[in-house]
């Protein structure tokens, strides 16, 4: 039996553990372990930030939400109760915030890659990093003449653009970009033609 334990505290700390339970090892006189620690990862979720680039003439804004998970040699924390190989989750959060000022957050894929590179280069116990970055849209307002304002924005549509980046030590990064909550409508010329027809096609 494999059991996935998911902990998400109010502090936005993410811990994912997999335990393998061996029911046939449980006897009244046995002192054998009944649970084996499986693959696990931890980190910080829902790190929110707003990055403003005050370029001459026009400001640029990026509202991001970042999840960052570390994969690696953390067995001692679960089995021995020692934190000697644990980077605090608040440190993960602070790193995300610091890097939003240190490197460009646009494109978000490059921002996520920079976080993966940092943790793999500075934390020898970390074998891999998973970073998800989501960005919400802000639309620039225009004045009565139709001229775009330099530094005034309104919340955009519900669509969220995102990037999911994973990188294991010694391997190339895997980058996936996505869009969610994007609503579109086409009111004409939506005919469905050229499809296969068989005895059950109506």
C-alpha positions as CSV (number, residue, x, y, z in Angstrom):
1,X,0.0,0.0,0.0
2,X,1.4,3.4,-1.0
3,X,0.2,6.4,0.9
4,X,0.8,10.0,-0.2
5,X,0.9,12.5,2.7
6,X,0.3,16.1,1.8
7,X,0.8,18.9,4.3
8,X,-0.1,22.5,3.5
9,X,0.0,24.7,6.5
10,X,-1.2,28.3,6.9
11,X,2.4,29.4,6.5
12,X,2.3,28.1,2.9
13,X,4.8,25.3,3.6
14,X,4.5,22.4,1.3
15,X,5.7,18.9,2.3
16,X,5.0,15.9,0.0
17,X,5.9,12.5,1.4
18,X,5.3,9.0,0.2
19,X,5.3,6.1,2.6
20,X,5.2,2.4,1.6
21,X,3.4,0.3,4.1
22,X,4.2,-3.4,4.3
23,X,1.3,-5.1,6.0
24,X,2.9,-8.6,5.9
25,X,5.7,-7.4,8.2
26,X,3.4,-6.5,11.1
27,X,3.4,-9.2,13.8
28,X,2.9,-9.0,17.5
29,X,6.5,-9.8,18.2
30,X,8.2,-8.1,15.3
31,X,10.3,-5.0,15.8
32,X,10.8,-4.4,12.0
33,X,10.0,-1.1,10.5
34,X,6.4,-1.0,9.1
35,X,6.9,2.1,7.0
36,X,9.6,3.0,4.5
37,X,10.1,6.6,3.5
38,X,9.6,7.1,-0.2
39,X,10.3,10.0,-2.5
40,X,9.6,13.3,-0.8
41,X,9.9,17.0,-1.5
42,X,9.2,20.2,0.4
43,X,9.3,24.0,-0.1
44,X,7.2,27.1,-0.2
45,X,4.0,27.7,-2.0
46,X,1.9,30.7,-3.0
47,X,4.8,33.2,-2.7
48,X,3.2,36.4,-4.1
49,X,5.1,39.3,-5.5
50,X,4.5,42.4,-7.6
51,X,7.5,43.5,-9.7
52,X,7.4,47.0,-11.2
53,X,9.9,48.1,-13.8
54,X,10.0,51.9,-13.9
55,X,11.4,52.4,-17.3
56,X,11.3,56.0,-18.7
57,X,8.0,56.7,-20.4
58,X,6.2,53.5,-19.4
59,X,6.1,51.4,-16.3
60,X,5.8,47.6,-16.6
61,X,4.1,45.5,-13.9
62,X,4.2,41.7,-13.3
63,X,2.1,40.1,-10.6
64,X,3.4,36.6,-9.8
65,X,2.6,33.7,-7.6
66,X,5.5,31.2,-7.2
67,X,5.6,27.6,-5.8
68,X,9.1,26.2,-5.2
69,X,9.8,22.6,-4.1
70,X,13.1,21.0,-3.3
71,X,13.8,17.3,-4.0
72,X,16.8,15.6,-2.3
73,X,18.4,13.9,0.6
74,X,16.1,14.8,3.5
75,X,15.7,11.4,5.0
76,X,17.4,12.4,8.3
77,X,14.8,15.0,8.9
78,X,12.0,12.5,8.8
79,X,13.7,9.5,10.4
80,X,16.1,11.1,12.9
81,X,14.4,14.5,13.6
82,X,17.5,16.5,12.6
83,X,17.4,19.6,10.4
84,X,21.0,19.6,9.3
85,X,20.1,19.1,5.6
86,X,17.0,21.3,5.7
87,X,16.9,24.7,4.1
88,X,14.1,26.6,5.9
89,X,11.0,27.2,3.8
90,X,11.2,30.9,4.7
91,X,14.6,31.0,3.2
92,X,13.1,29.5,0.0
93,X,10.5,32.3,0.1
94,X,13.1,35.0,0.7
95,X,15.2,33.6,-2.2
96,X,12.2,33.9,-4.6
97,X,11.6,37.5,-3.5
98,X,15.3,38.5,-3.7
99,X,15.6,36.9,-7.1
100,X,12.6,38.9,-8.4
101,X,14.8,42.0,-7.8
102,X,18.1,40.4,-8.8
103,X,17.0,38.9,-12.2
104,X,14.4,39.8,-14.7
105,X,11.0,38.1,-14.0
106,X,10.0,38.4,-17.7
107,X,9.9,35.9,-19.3
108,X,8.7,33.8,-16.3
109,X,10.4,30.7,-17.7
110,X,13.8,32.3,-17.4
111,X,12.9,33.4,-13.8
112,X,12.0,29.9,-12.9
113,X,15.2,28.5,-14.4
114,X,17.3,31.0,-12.4
115,X,15.7,29.7,-9.2
116,X,16.4,26.1,-10.2
117,X,20.0,26.9,-11.0
118,X,20.5,28.7,-7.7
119,X,19.3,26.0,-5.4
120,X,21.2,23.3,-7.3
121,X,24.4,25.3,-7.2
122,X,24.2,26.3,-3.5
123,X,22.6,23.3,-1.8
124,X,24.5,20.0,-2.3
125,X,21.8,18.0,-0.6
126,X,19.2,19.1,-3.2
127,X,18.9,16.7,-6.2
128,X,16.2,18.6,-8.0
129,X,13.9,21.6,-8.0
130,X,10.4,22.2,-9.2
131,X,9.2,25.7,-9.8
132,X,5.8,26.9,-10.9
133,X,5.3,30.5,-11.7
134,X,1.9,32.0,-12.5
135,X,1.3,35.6,-13.8
136,X,-1.9,37.6,-13.7
137,X,-2.6,40.2,-16.3
138,X,-2.7,44.0,-15.7
139,X,-4.0,46.2,-18.6
140,X,-2.7,49.7,-19.1
141,X,-5.4,52.4,-18.8
142,X,-5.9,55.0,-21.5
143,X,-7.1,58.6,-21.2
144,X,-10.0,60.2,-22.9
145,X,-7.9,60.7,-26.0
146,X,-7.0,57.0,-26.2
147,X,-3.4,57.7,-25.1
148,X,-2.0,54.9,-22.9
149,X,-1.1,56.1,-19.4
150,X,2.5,55.6,-18.3
151,X,1.8,54.2,-14.9
152,X,-1.9,53.5,-14.4
153,X,-3.3,49.9,-14.8
154,X,-6.5,48.0,-14.2
155,X,-6.9,44.3,-13.5
156,X,-7.0,42.2,-16.7
157,X,-9.0,39.2,-17.5
158,X,-9.1,36.0,-15.6
159,X,-6.5,34.3,-17.8
160,X,-3.3,33.2,-16.0
161,X,-0.1,32.5,-17.9
162,X,2.3,30.1,-16.2
163,X,5.5,28.1,-16.4
164,X,6.3,24.8,-14.8
165,X,10.0,24.1,-14.6
166,X,11.8,21.0,-13.2
167,X,15.5,20.3,-13.2
168,X,17.4,17.4,-11.7
169,X,21.1,17.7,-10.9
170,X,23.2,16.9,-13.9
171,X,20.3,17.0,-16.3
172,X,18.7,19.6,-18.6
173,X,15.7,21.5,-17.3
174,X,12.2,20.6,-18.4
175,X,10.1,23.7,-19.2
176,X,6.4,23.7,-19.8
177,X,4.4,26.9,-20.4
178,X,0.6,27.0,-19.9
179,X,-2.5,29.2,-19.9
180,X,-5.4,28.5,-17.6
181,X,-8.8,30.2,-17.0
182,X,-8.7,31.7,-20.5
183,X,-12.2,32.1,-21.9
184,X,-12.7,32.5,-25.6
185,X,-15.8,32.6,-27.8
186,X,-16.3,32.3,-31.5
187,X,-19.8,33.3,-32.7
188,X,-19.7,32.1,-36.3
189,X,-17.8,30.0,-38.8
190,X,-17.4,27.2,-36.3
191,X,-18.5,24.4,-38.6
192,X,-17.1,20.9,-37.8
193,X,-16.3,19.2,-41.2
194,X,-14.1,16.6,-42.7
195,X,-14.6,14.1,-39.9
196,X,-15.0,10.3,-40.1
197,X,-18.4,8.9,-40.6
198,X,-19.6,5.4,-39.7
199,X,-22.8,3.6,-39.1
200,X,-23.4,5.4,-35.8
201,X,-22.7,8.9,-37.0
202,X,-25.7,11.2,-36.9
